[in-house]
């Protein structure tokens, strides 16, 4: 019994030691395993960041692997690991950027939304503006101007609030891009200049380079190609210093475009070739078709048709390849949607049939209502159209009749004015005759013999041939008054200080009667007429440059 007890105790001690050792080994392996995962994430994160502007595909692959490790291994053991949560959100931001560049807008949106949830969960504020700016840029790509503006503005406000100066520059650059897309070039240039100045003041070279690229684009839009080249060269210099291959490629492409616009195809080919080489090196398939087309166009300008055709053929192949990739993605989405709808139909076939019957019934009702309303509306519009045509015809006839009446009235007025002018001329001649008569009478007074005097005989002949002028003068004045009744009223209303004599003088001037005839009609000297006209101009408030005759004719 003692032996059995001793053996049991010994075995129990060995078992305890074994369990302790096993627990220790498990804990140690867990630590090593976790450390290995952390090291892998750090290495992938570093590789992604170093490849970001050089090898975008390596960057995407590295970040995707790192995010998978964080999700499956690290966060599964510690969901509140803020350090790796922040790392994950930063990588998701970068992935969103490249997904958008590759045309995968749904993946880009998912990455942004996940990043935003993480940042809100851990209380991250400093980089939050970057995520919202990416969201604004995504909606700008989708041409949703309202959402794009809201998120871009919010990102800029966050950057200003938390003092993220680099994001302030990026936000200003995005403002410029936004207004450029919607063709408000004045605001676009304002924000890009502001972005350039802020970037220069804080020494943010990448933001400055991007602003220069935008400035180069706006210069080309204004056909200021030499200025565009200056901006692109500055952009190239900064990108080379920063070892930013994406920026270098962008600068080469901008220079190629500017030189082609200046009709310097050799220079254009030189820079487009460098741009194309970098696109191939970095595997930027999204830009490949555009750069191949630029090479084709430049060789075409140089009349090297074979090379132009070769690049154009490559461009078409790449374009078809891009289209196929998009078609495959669209097919996959449609296929998934179809599978879901099919399963849903199998699960609830009776509901679907009922809905179809109800829908058909509603469509029939809607169709009946539609044709009833359409018939009624057509009838109303037809009636209105007929009434409008009748009214328009009547109005046209009334206008024609009015024009005819106006023409007749104008002809009558012209005839009366001519008649009065002729009448005024006759009166003037009669007045002159009276003056001649007075001269002859004076001569007769000096003569001793009236019977034999030739002057006396001439007087008799003149008196027999002419009528007395007074009656005609009265008739003439009456006719002038009748014709100018409205004119007199308007003159008296606008210029109440005018005398009757001055109003009469206005009517003579308006009838284009010259100063000599007016003097004869008013039985005054010609100097008196000039004086009266001078006083009249003062009362009418006319300047020295204004013509009295024109003023009264327009009155």
Residue pairs with C-beta under 8 A, 6 or more apart in sequence:
33 73
34 73
34 74
34 77
37 69
37 73
37 74
38 74
38 84
40 66
40 69
41 66
41 69
41 70
41 74
41 84
41 87
44 62
44 63
44 65
44 66
44 69
45 62
45 63
45 66
45 87
45 91
47 58
47 59
47 62
48 58
48 59
48 60
48 62
48 63
48 66
48 91
48 94
49 59
51 58
51 59
51 62
52 59
52 94
53 242
53 243
53 244
53 245
53 246
53 247
54 243
54 245
54 282
55 282
55 283
56 98
56 101
56 246
56 282
56 283
56 284
57 282
57 283
59 94
59 98
60 95
60 98
63 91
63 92
63 94
63 95
64 95
66 87
66 88
66 91
67 88
67 91
67 92
67 95
70 84
70 87
70 88
71 88
74 81
74 84
75 81
75 84
75 85
75 88
82 122
85 118
85 121
85 122
86 118
86 119
86 122
86 124
88 115
88 118
89 114
89 115
89 118
89 119
89 124
89 127
89 131
90 115
90 127
92 111
92 112
92 114
92 115
92 118
93 111
93 112
93 115
93 127
93 130
93 131
93 134
95 107
95 111
96 107
96 108
96 109
96 111
96 112
96 115
96 134
96 138
97 108
97 134
99 105
99 107
99 108
99 111
100 108
100 134
100 137
100 138
100 141
101 286
102 285
102 286
103 286
103 326
104 329
105 138
105 141
105 142
108 134
108 138
109 138
112 131
112 134
112 135
112 138
115 131
116 128
116 131
116 132
116 135
118 124
119 125
119 127
119 128
119 131
125 158
125 162
126 162
126 164
127 164
128 158
128 162
129 155
129 156
129 158
129 159
129 162
129 164
129 167
129 171
130 155
130 164
130 167
130 170
131 155
132 151
132 152
132 154
132 155
132 158
133 151
133 152
133 155
133 156
133 167
133 170
133 171
133 174
135 151
135 155
136 147
136 148
136 149
136 150
136 151
136 152
136 153
136 154
136 155
136 174
136 178
137 148
137 152
137 174
137 177
139 147
139 148
139 151
140 148
140 152
140 174
140 177
140 178
140 181
142 148
143 181
145 178
145 182
148 178
149 178
152 171
152 174
152 175
152 178
155 167
155 171
155 174
156 167
156 168
156 171
156 172
156 175
158 164
158 167
159 165
159 167
159 168
159 170
159 171
160 168
165 198
165 202
165 204
166 202
166 204
166 207
168 198
169 195
169 198
169 199
169 202
169 204
169 207
169 208
169 211
170 195
170 207
170 210
172 191
172 192
172 194
172 195
172 198
172 211
173 191
173 192
173 195
173 207
173 210
173 211
173 214
175 187
175 191
175 195
176 187
176 188
176 189
176 191
176 192
176 195
176 211
176 214
177 188
177 214
178 188
179 185
179 187
179 188
179 191
180 188
180 214
180 217
180 218
185 218
185 221
188 214
188 218
189 215
189 218
192 211
192 214
192 215
192 218
193 211
193 215
195 207
195 210
195 211
195 214
196 208
196 211
196 212
196 215
198 204
198 207
199 205
199 207
199 208
199 211
200 208
205 238
205 241
205 242
206 238
206 242
206 244
206 247
208 238
209 234
209 235
209 238
209 239
209 242
209 244
209 247
210 247
212 231
212 232
212 234
212 235
212 238
213 231
213 232
213 235
213 247
213 250
213 251
213 254
215 231
216 228
216 229
216 231
216 232
216 235
216 254
216 258
217 228
217 254
219 225
219 227
219 228
219 231
220 228
220 257
220 258
220 261
223 261
225 258
225 259
225 261
225 262
226 262
228 254
228 258
229 255
229 258
229 259
231 254
232 251
232 254
232 255
232 258
233 251
233 255
235 247
235 250
235 251
235 254
236 247
236 248
236 251
236 252
236 255
238 244
238 247
239 245
239 246
239 247
239 248
239 250
239 251
240 248
245 278
245 281
245 282
246 282
246 284
248 278
249 274
249 275
249 278
249 279
249 282
249 284
249 287
252 271
252 272
252 274
252 275
252 278
253 271
253 272
253 275
253 291
253 294
255 267
255 271
256 267
256 268
256 269
256 270
256 271
256 272
256 275
256 294
256 298
257 268
257 294
259 265
259 267
259 268
259 271
260 268
260 294
260 297
260 298
260 301
263 301
265 298
265 299
265 301
265 302
266 302
268 294
268 298
268 301
269 295
269 298
269 299
269 302
272 291
272 294
272 295
272 298
273 295
275 291
275 294
276 288
276 291
276 292
276 294
276 295
279 287
279 288
279 291
280 288
285 318
285 322
286 322
288 318
289 315
289 318
289 319
289 322
292 311
292 312
292 314
292 315
292 318
293 311
293 312
293 315
295 311
296 308
296 309
296 311
296 312
296 315
297 308
299 305
299 307
299 308
299 311
300 308
345 352
413 483
416 479
416 483
417 483
417 511
419 479
420 476
420 479
420 480
420 483
420 511
421 511
421 512
421 513
423 472
423 475
423 476
423 479
424 476
424 508
424 511
424 513
424 517
424 521
425 517
426 472
427 469
427 472
427 473
427 476
427 520
427 521
428 516
428 517
428 520
428 521
430 466
430 467
430 469
430 472
430 473
431 469
431 520
431 521
431 523
432 520
433 462
433 466
433 469
434 469
436 462
437 459
437 462
437 463
440 455
440 456
440 458
440 459
440 462
441 459
443 455
444 450
444 453
444 455
444 456
444 459
447 453
447 455
447 456
450 456
473 521
476 521
477 504
480 504
480 507
480 508
480 511
481 488
481 507
484 507
484 510
487 506
487 507
487 510
487 555
488 503
488 507
490 555
491 498
491 503
491 506
491 555
492 498
492 503
495 539
495 540
497 539
498 506
498 536
498 539
501 522
501 532
502 532
502 535
502 536
502 539
504 522
505 518
505 522
505 529
505 532
505 533
505 536
506 536
506 552
508 518
508 521
509 518
509 533
509 548
509 549
509 552
510 549
510 552
510 553
510 555
512 549
513 521
515 526
515 529
515 530
515 533
516 526
518 529
519 525
519 526
519 528
519 529
522 528
522 529
533 548
536 548
537 548
540 548
540 551
542 548
542 551
